[in-house]
Amino acid sequence: MKILDRYILKEILIHIGICALIFVTIYLIIDVLQKIDDFMEAGVAKGVMVKYFVYKLPFIISQMTPVSMLISVIVTYSLMSKNNELIALQASGIGIRRASLPAIGMALFMVVLSFFLSELVVPYSSSKAEGIWNREVRKGRYKRFFKRKHIWYKGKNSIYCIDCFNGKDKVMEKAVFYFFAKDFSVIKRIQAKRVIWSGKGWIARDGIIQTRRTKGKGYDAISFDSIKINIPETPESFLRPVRRPEEMNYWQLKRFAKEIKREGYDARRYLVDTYMKLSFPFINLVVILVGIPAALKVKGGNIPVSIAIGIGICFLYMVCMGIFRSLGISGVIPPFLSAWMANIIFLLSGIHMMLHIER
């Protein structure tokens, strides 16, 4: 049995290498074509360009590994079916499910390898690549910032509630400012439809200012068209730099999501991406359980048809992942479920197909 396992593993590894080379090359060519104009316009040296794409390679490899696994296993078992090797195994008393164990073992190894790649190598290399892009191409002109909605900001003896902050135009929409006395009682409240940064200070427009009376109880309210708000914060105070999920490992992304949630931002997107850090490597196992039965259902071991089926499975998987990720980000389903739902669906389908593979 060890000879059989080594033979199947050898075939799978050969096909994984070929598939990975093809898919990574295609991905890289597309990425180069998309960015070459930006590099040339910025006058970036060729050596820096090469360095940028070298740093991107670990991320590309991690993304293409599940596809390579699926296609390689489909090709391997399609060839075995075409050459009647599976029939010979069955005649020797070795079932197809037993012949699938080397592929499943390889998939489990790839799950672990992909996880450590995404945790140790990809964050470092992606950060380096993004640093080159921001420094050499964008020249520091553009920065990525967190989408600023429903902000609660604590200032000195004050709290600001901002419905939406446009970091590019430096404009607050539907903002309310509360100013407190030492006993934490509200002494002033300013509500404005828009608050605009003039370069020297904040200008509030179309709102109401309520000031506590010095004598007696209650507040005096005055509507205004435009007033200056004297607060020490600048636009940078409300901007949070954003790092892409691939630039952080699981624990960094988890901490980042908690910080964003604690500061009053909507952290659902980052919670979903945090759980996807764990769910994505398991795609390597799930696609194997789906791919082997799919390959064996093709009569005559037709390789082109088998590859087309594999690409179709990958496309369906990506669509499913995209849909559930969007549902998680929008809050329709919990973040954990949105990250794992595609895996669960395809895993159950794969197990069902494997159980009926010899019938």
C-alpha positions in Angstrom: 0.0 0.0 0.0 2.9 2.3 0.6 4.0 1.9 -3.0 0.4 2.9 -4.1 0.4 5.9 -1.8 3.8 7.1 -3.0 2.7 6.7 -6.7 -0.4 8.8 -6.2 1.3 11.4 -4.1 4.1 11.7 -6.7 1.5 12.2 -9.5 -0.4 14.8 -7.5 2.7 16.7 -6.6 3.8 16.9 -10.2 0.5 18.2 -11.3 0.3 20.7 -8.4 3.7 22.1 -9.5 2.5 22.4 -13.1 -0.9 23.9 -12.2 0.6 26.3 -9.6 3.2 27.5 -12.2 0.4 28.1 -14.8 -2.1 29.9 -12.5 0.5 32.0 -10.7 2.0 33.1 -14.0 -1.4 34.0 -15.4 -2.2 36.0 -12.2 1.1 37.7 -12.3 0.8 38.7 -15.9 -2.7 40.2 -15.3 -1.4 42.1 -12.3 1.6 43.4 -14.3 -0.6 44.6 -17.1 -2.9 46.3 -14.7 -0.1 48.2 -12.9 2.6 48.8 -15.5 1.1 52.1 -16.6 1.1 53.4 -13.0 4.7 52.4 -12.6 5.8 53.9 -15.9 3.9 57.2 -15.2 5.6 57.4 -11.8 9.0 56.8 -13.3 9.7 53.8 -11.1 13.0 51.9 -11.8 12.7 48.4 -13.2 14.5 46.9 -10.2 11.8 48.4 -7.9 9.1 47.0 -10.1 10.6 43.6 -10.0 11.0 43.8 -6.2 7.3 44.8 -5.9 6.1 41.8 -7.8 8.5 39.4 -6.0 7.0 40.6 -2.7 3.5 39.9 -4.0 4.4 36.3 -5.0 3.6 34.7 -1.6 0.1 36.2 -1.6 -0.5 35.1 -5.2 0.7 31.6 -4.4 -1.5 31.4 -1.3 -4.5 32.4 -3.4 -3.8 30.0 -6.2 -3.0 26.9 -4.0 -6.6 25.7 -3.6 -7.2 26.0 -7.4 -3.9 24.2 -8.1 -4.9 21.4 -5.6 -8.3 20.9 -7.2 -7.1 20.8 -10.8 -4.1 18.6 -10.0 -6.3 16.0 -8.2 -8.9 16.0 -10.9 -6.2 15.5 -13.6 -4.5 12.7 -11.5 -7.6 10.7 -10.9 -8.9 11.3 -14.4 -5.7 9.9 -15.8 -5.9 6.9 -13.5 -9.5 6.3 -14.7 -8.5 6.8 -18.4 -5.6 4.3 -18.0 -7.9 1.8 -16.2 -5.7 2.0 -13.1 -8.7 2.4 -10.8 -10.3 -0.7 -12.3 -7.1 -2.6 -11.6 -7.1 -1.4 -8.0 -10.7 -2.4 -7.6 -10.0 -5.8 -9.0 -7.2 -6.1 -6.4 -9.7 -5.4 -3.6 -8.6 -1.7 -3.2 -11.6 0.6 -3.2 -11.6 4.1 -4.7 -12.1 5.7 -1.3 -8.9 4.0 -0.1 -7.1 5.2 -3.2 -8.3 8.7 -2.3 -6.6 8.8 1.1 -3.2 10.0 -0.3 -4.9 13.0 -1.8 -6.8 13.7 1.4 -3.5 13.4 3.4 -1.9 15.8 0.9 -4.8 18.2 1.3 -4.5 18.2 5.1 -0.8 19.0 4.8 -1.6 21.9 2.4 -4.2 23.2 4.9 -1.4 23.5 7.6 1.1 24.9 5.1 -1.3 27.4 3.7 -2.2 28.6 7.2 1.4 29.2 8.2 2.2 30.8 4.8 -0.7 33.3 5.4 0.4 33.9 9.0 4.1 34.2 8.7 5.1 35.1 5.1 2.2 36.8 3.4 1.7 39.6 5.9 5.4 40.6 5.8 5.7 40.4 2.0 2.4 42.1 1.4 3.3 45.0 3.7 6.6 45.4 1.8 4.8 45.4 -1.5 2.2 47.9 -0.3 5.0 50.1 1.0 6.7 50.2 -2.4 3.4 51.0 -4.1 2.6 53.8 -1.7 6.1 55.2 -1.6 7.2 54.9 -5.2 3.9 55.0 -7.2 1.5 57.1 -5.1 4.4 59.2 -3.7 2.4 59.6 -0.5 -0.3 61.5 -2.2 -3.0 59.0 -1.5 -3.7 57.2 1.7 -6.2 54.4 2.5 -8.5 55.2 5.4 -11.2 53.4 7.2 -14.7 54.0 6.0 -15.9 56.6 8.5 -19.5 56.0 9.5 -21.3 56.3 12.9 -18.3 57.7 14.7 -18.3 58.4 18.4 -15.2 60.5 19.3 -14.2 61.5 22.8 -12.4 64.8 23.0 -11.3 66.9 26.0 -14.5 67.5 28.0 -16.5 66.7 24.9 -18.0 63.9 22.8 -18.7 64.1 19.1 -21.2 62.0 17.2 -20.6 62.0 13.5 -22.9 60.1 11.1 -20.4 60.1 8.3 -16.9 61.6 7.8 -15.5 62.1 4.3 -11.8 62.0 4.7 -11.0 63.0 1.1 -13.1 66.2 1.2 -12.7 66.7 5.0 -16.4 67.0 5.6 -18.6 65.8 8.5 -22.2 64.9 7.7 -24.9 65.1 10.4 -22.6 65.9 13.3 -23.5 66.6 17.0 -21.0 68.0 19.5 -21.6 67.7 23.2 -19.5 69.9 25.6 -19.4 69.0 29.3 -18.7 70.8 32.6 -16.5 69.3 35.3 -19.5 67.5 36.8 -20.2 65.9 33.3 -23.3 68.0 32.7 -23.9 69.3 29.2 -23.2 73.0 28.9 -23.4 73.2 25.1 -24.7 71.2 22.3 -24.1 71.9 18.6 -25.9 70.1 15.9 -25.1 70.7 12.2 -26.0 69.1 8.9 -22.4 69.6 7.6 -19.1 70.6 9.2 -16.3 71.5 6.8 -12.6 71.9 7.4 -11.5 75.3 6.1 -7.8 74.6 6.5 -7.6 76.6 9.7 -10.7 75.3 11.6 -14.1 73.7 11.4 -17.1 75.6 9.9 -20.5 74.2 10.8 -23.5 74.9 8.6 -27.3 74.6 8.9 -27.7 73.7 12.5 -28.7 74.6 16.0 -26.6 75.6 19.0 -28.0 75.0 22.5 -26.3 76.7 25.4 -27.1 76.1 29.1 -28.4 79.2 30.8 -26.2 80.8 33.5 -29.3 81.5 35.6 -32.2 79.1 35.9 -32.7 75.8 34.2 -32.9 74.9 30.6 -31.1 75.8 27.4 -31.2 78.7 25.0 -31.4 77.5 21.3 -30.2 79.5 18.3 -30.3 78.3 14.7 -27.4 79.3 12.4 -26.4 79.2 8.8 -22.7 79.1 9.4 -20.5 79.3 12.5 -17.0 78.4 13.5 -16.6 75.5 16.0 -13.5 75.8 18.3 -12.3 72.3 18.8 -8.7 71.2 18.8 -9.2 68.1 16.5 -8.0 68.2 12.9 -9.3 65.9 10.1 -6.4 63.5 10.9 -8.0 62.9 14.3 -10.9 61.2 12.6 -9.0 59.2 10.1 -7.8 55.7 10.8 -5.3 54.2 8.4 -6.4 50.9 6.9 -4.2 47.9 6.4 -5.4 45.2 4.0 -6.3 41.8 5.6 -3.3 40.2 3.8 -1.0 42.6 5.5 -1.9 41.2 8.9 -2.0 37.7 10.4 -5.0 36.3 12.3 -4.1 37.8 15.7 -3.3 41.2 14.3 -6.5 41.3 12.3 -8.5 40.2 15.3 -7.0 42.9 17.5 -7.5 45.5 14.7 -11.2 44.5 14.4 -11.6 44.8 18.2 -10.0 48.3 18.2 -12.3 49.4 15.5 -15.4 48.1 17.2 -14.3 49.7 20.5 -13.9 53.1 18.8 -17.4 53.0 17.5 -16.7 52.0 13.9 -18.5 49.2 12.0 -16.1 46.3 12.3 -18.1 43.6 10.6 -15.9 43.6 7.4 -12.8 43.0 9.5 -14.5 40.3 11.7 -15.5 38.4 8.5 -11.9 38.7 7.1 -10.6 37.5 10.5 -12.6 34.3 10.4 -11.7 33.9 6.7 -8.1 33.7 7.8 -9.0 30.4 9.4 -11.5 29.1 6.8 -9.5 29.8 3.7 -6.8 27.2 4.2 -9.5 24.5 4.6 -10.6 25.1 1.0 -7.6 22.8 0.1 -9.3 19.9 1.8 -12.9 20.7 0.8 -12.0 20.9 -2.9 -10.4 17.5 -2.8 -13.6 15.8 -1.4 -15.5 17.5 -4.2 -12.9 17.1 -7.0 -12.2 13.3 -6.8 -15.9 12.3 -7.3 -16.3 14.9 -10.0 -13.3 13.6 -11.9 -14.5 10.0 -11.7 -17.9 10.9 -13.1 -16.4 11.9 -16.4 -16.6 8.9 -18.7 -13.3 7.8 -20.2 -11.2 10.1 -18.1 -11.6 13.0 -20.6 -9.0 15.4 -19.3 -10.2 18.6 -21.0 -13.7 18.0 -19.7 -12.3 17.2 -16.2 -10.3 20.4 -16.2 -13.4 22.4 -17.3 -15.4 20.8 -14.4 -12.6 21.8 -12.0 -12.6 25.4 -13.2 -16.4 25.4 -12.9 -16.2 24.2 -9.3 -13.7 26.9 -8.5 -15.9 29.6 -10.1 -18.9 28.3 -8.1 -16.9 28.2 -4.9 -15.7 31.8 -5.4 -19.3 33.0 -6.1 -20.5 31.2 -3.0 -17.8 32.7 -0.9 -18.4 36.2 -2.3 -22.2 36.0 -1.6 -21.8 34.8 2.0 -19.0 37.4 2.7 -21.3 40.1 1.5 -24.1 38.8 3.7 -21.7 38.8 6.7 -20.4 42.4 6.0 -24.0 43.7 5.6 -25.0 42.0 8.9 -27.5 39.6 7.5 -25.7 36.6 9.0 -23.0 36.4 11.7 -19.4 37.0 10.6 -18.2 33.5 11.6 -21.0 31.8 9.6 -20.3 34.0 6.5 -16.7 33.0 6.5 -17.4 29.2 6.9 -20.7 28.8 5.1 -19.1 28.1 1.6 -16.8 25.5 3.2 -19.7 23.8 5.0 -21.9 23.6 1.9 -19.1 22.2 -0.3 -17.8 19.9 2.5 -21.2 18.3 3.0 -21.6 17.9 -0.8 -18.1 16.4 -1.0 -18.8 13.9 1.8 -22.0 12.9 0.2 -20.3 12.4 -3.2 -17.5 10.4 -1.6 -19.9 8.1 0.2 -21.6 7.3 -3.1 -18.5 7.2 -5.2 -18.5 3.4 -5.7 -22.2 2.9 -6.2 
